Amino acid sequence: MAAVSTGGTLAGLSEYFRRSYPLTRVVAVDAVGSVATGGSLRPRPFKVPGFGSGRASAFLRPQHWDRRLQLHDVQAMWACRVLYAGTDLMLGGSAGAAVLGAVVAALDDSSLRDICVVCPDMGDSYMSTIYSNRCPEPPEASPIQREALAALESACRL
């Protein structure tokens, strides 16, 4: 499970796991409005740096992932805020997207047993955006995305 921007991290991880652990399923988490994994370019008013891209990745090929999840940037921000409030773990936006993507995937596929999430960034660079009071409310999400954010919130309260 890795968030996508340029696609280099996901491509490298995928190639390693495809070679060394071929049964591993790889999930790409991309932003709604990003074209990094073949999505449709759309406005992203609250773009999280390091998550999604306005151009297709030069590194990624469709065979690098088994599943692609798309999340709104603001959903990734809220995942970061939930994690920080419940655990004091301050992640960057792409890491928040990857964690939320993992919860969505787990809720959607009961056959998943072990999930690894790549969190390549910390949140100290995002004090004026993700962790500020100016962070917007998340847009309407799919039922499974709402359930995932609620499950993440619940898990952080344990």
N, C-alpha and C positions, 0 to 999 in steps of 0.2 A: 504494500500500500504506500504510494508516494504521490504527492502533489506534483503537478507538472507546470513548468514555465518554459525553459528552453528545451527540456526533455532529456538532457544529458544524464541526470541521475537515474531516471526511470529506465532509459535505454541500457545503461551500464549494469544496473541491478538485474534487469530482465535477462540480459545476455548471460550474466553469471548464473542466475538461478535456472535458466533454461538448460545450461550446460551441466551444472553440478547437481541440481535438484529438479529434474524435469517435471515432477508432479506438482510443483509449486504453481499456484495461480497468482498472477500479477494483476493488480488493480491500479489503474491510472485515475487520479482525482484531478479533474480539470475544472476551471471556472466557467460558469455560464457566460457566454459571450466571447470566449476564447476560441481560437482556431488551432491551438497547439496540437490537439489530438483529432482534428477534423470537424470540430463544431462550427457553428455559424457565428460570424463576427457580429456582435451586438454591443450597444453602449454598456459601459461598466462604470457608473458614476462613483463608486467607492472602491476602486481597484486596489487590491492588496498587492504590494510589491512582491515579486517572486512567485506569483500564482497566476497561471494563465498567460496567454500571449496573443498579440494581434496578428501574428503570422504563424504559419505551420512550422513545426519543429524540424530542423535539419537533421536531428539525431534519431527521432522516433519513426518507427514503422508500425503499422497495425499489429504485426505479430509480436510486438513488445508487450502487449497487454492482453489479458483475457477478458477484462471488463473495464469499462470506462464509466466513472461516476462524474456527474457535473453538479457543482454546488455554486451558489451565489457567493461572491466575495464577502458580503455581510454575514452570511451564515458561518463562514470560516472565522470571521472576527468574533462572533458570538460564542463559537466553540472555544476560542482562546480565552474569552472573558469568563466562561463557565469553569474552565479548567483552572484558571488563576484564582477565582473566588473559592473554589473547593479544595484546591491542593497547593496553592502558592507556586505552581508551575507556570512560568510566564513564557509562552511560546510565540513565535512569529506566525503570521497569517497562513503561510503555506503549511506549517506544521499543524495548525488548528484545522485546516482543511483536510489534511491526511488523517488526523484522529477522528474527525467527524465522519469522513468517508469510511473509515474502518467500522464505526458503529453502524452506519447505514448498511454496509455489506454484511455485517454479522446478523443484523435483524432480518435482512432480506434472504439470507442463505444459511439455513440451519446446519448445512454440512461443513461449514467452516469450523475448524478446530483451533488452530494456532494462527494468530494474526500478528504480523510484524508491521510496524508503522515507522516510516522514515520521517524524522523531525529534524530537518536541516537548519532550522533557525530558532533563535531565542527572541523573546519579546522586548528586550530593552531598547531596541531601536523604534518601537512602535508606541511609545508613551503618549504621543500627541495624536495618535489615530486610533488604533484598536483599543487601547486602555484609557482613552479619554472619555469624558462625558459627551463628546460630540459623535460618538459611534452611533450610527443610525440603527433603527429597529430593523431586524431581518425582513426581507420580502416574504410574501406568501410562499411557503414551501410545500413540497409534496407530503402526503401523509407519512411516508416512511422517514423523510427528513425531519419532520416535526417530532416523530417518535424517537428518532436517534438523538436529537438535541435534548429531549426530555430524559432519555435514558442516561445520557452523559451527565446531565445535571444531577440526576438521582444517584449515580455512581460516585460523583464527587462529594456527595453529602455523607457517604459511609465513613 
